[in-house]
């Protein structure tokens, strides 16, 4: 599980996202930052559950939903100017890479 690229990439996404979101202004930290963090953790947890389950497809679908929510929240953060353009571009590349890996995994199931 640890050696699979999707786990490495989703972990790196969490590692990048957590310090950035704790720096959000107070009025956004408790709603938007929390939603981002929760969704990113759900994504990673669903991937772990998929890897440990004999029938992983339902967990992979849940991970895909979490990824879609994450994209929405990140776009909202950019529109509210909570993320700089460079930060948004960087995290978007990370999310897209996780999405490609997730899509490839789903195709095998």
C-alpha positions in Angstrom: 0.0 0.0 0.0 2.7 2.5 0.9 4.6 1.8 -2.3 1.6 2.5 -4.5 1.9 6.0 -6.1 -1.7 7.0 -5.3 -1.0 6.6 -1.6 2.2 8.6 -1.9 0.5 11.4 -3.9 -2.6 11.6 -1.6 -0.3 11.8 1.4 1.8 14.5 -0.2 -1.5 16.4 -0.9 -2.4 16.2 2.7 1.1 17.2 3.7 0.9 20.3 1.5 -2.8 21.2 2.3 -2.8 21.1 6.1 -0.2 23.9 6.7 -1.7 26.1 4.0 -5.3 25.9 5.4 -4.3 26.6 9.0 -3.1 30.0 7.7 -6.5 30.9 6.3 -8.1 34.0 7.8 -10.2 33.2 10.9 -13.6 33.7 9.1 -12.6 31.0 6.6 -10.5 28.7 8.8 -13.4 27.1 10.6 -15.6 26.5 7.6 -13.7 26.3 4.4 -10.3 25.1 5.8 -12.1 22.5 7.8 -14.1 21.3 4.8 -10.9 21.0 2.7 -9.1 19.1 5.5 -12.0 16.8 6.1 -12.4 16.0 2.5 -8.7 15.4 1.9 -8.6 13.0 4.8 -11.8 11.2 3.6 -10.1 10.8 0.2 -7.0 9.2 1.7 -9.1 7.0 4.1 -11.2 5.7 1.2 -8.1 4.8 -0.7 -6.8 2.8 2.3 -10.2 1.1 2.7 -10.2 0.2 -1.0 -6.7 -1.3 -0.7 -7.8 -3.4 2.3 -11.1 -4.6 0.9 -11.9 -7.5 -1.4 -14.5 -5.4 -3.2 -12.8 -2.0 -3.5 -15.0 -0.4 -6.2 -17.5 1.2 -3.7 -14.6 2.8 -1.8 -13.0 4.0 -5.0 -16.2 5.6 -6.0 -16.4 7.4 -2.6 -12.8 8.5 -3.1 -13.8 9.9 -6.5 -16.6 11.9 -4.9 -14.2 13.2 -2.3 -11.8 14.2 -5.1 -14.6 16.1 -6.9 -15.5 17.9 -3.6 -11.9 18.8 -3.1 -11.6 20.3 -6.5 -14.7 22.4 -5.8 -13.4 23.6 -2.4 -10.0 24.5 -3.9 -11.6 26.5 -6.7 -13.7 28.4 -4.1 -10.5 29.1 -2.1 -8.9 30.5 -5.3 -12.0 32.6 -6.1 -12.0 34.0 -2.5 -8.3 34.7 -2.9 -7.3 32.4 0.0 -4.9 30.7 -2.3 -2.4 32.5 -4.5 -2.4 31.6 -8.2 0.8 29.6 -7.9 -0.5 27.7 -4.9 -3.7 26.9 -6.8 -1.8 25.7 -9.8 0.4 23.5 -7.7 -2.4 21.9 -5.7 -4.4 21.5 -8.9 -1.6 19.5 -10.4 -1.4 17.3 -7.3 -5.2 16.7 -7.4 -5.1 15.9 -11.1 -2.3 13.4 -10.6 -4.3 11.7 -7.8 -7.3 11.7 -10.1 -5.4 10.0 -12.9 -4.1 7.3 -10.6 -7.6 6.8 -9.1 -9.2 6.6 -12.6 -6.6 4.0 -13.6 -7.3 2.0 -10.5 -11.0 2.1 -11.0 -10.6 0.8 -14.6 -8.9 -2.3 -13.3 -11.8 -3.2 -11.0 
